[in-house]
Amino acid sequence: MSTKPTTPTANRADFAKWKIKPVIHGCSKRRVEIKRDRALHKQRNRIKRMFDDLNRNRAAATRYNQLASSFPGMIIPPPPDPDSIPPARPKKSLEVHANELHRIIVVLRCPH
């Protein structure tokens, strides 16, 4: 069983019979311009674009949903409170470093 093809004109006639307002404009080659509700077309277009964006971004959304357990690792923790940081040890002077280096050299040169 096959259905016969319908033309846009036949479809629009059926829509008029069912009291459905035209929202989408006709072909640019159409000789008779179809009056349509521009506000409804604008609203329909906005909703269509929203669903297109959702479908386009669905792959990324599901990928990040699967990685929800690893998401906290991607967040940078806030810097620590300055009051809770322990005071830094005083830096050694160059003289102390030279003495330690001399001691290491002496130990390495001594035969065991």
Buried (B, 14 or more C-beta within 10 A) or exposed (E): EEEEEEEEEEEBEEEEEEEEEBBEEBEEEEEEEEEBEEEEBEEEEEEEEEEEEEEEEEEEEEEEEEEEEEEEEEEEEEEEEEEEEEEEEEEEEEEEEEEEEEEEEEEEEEEE
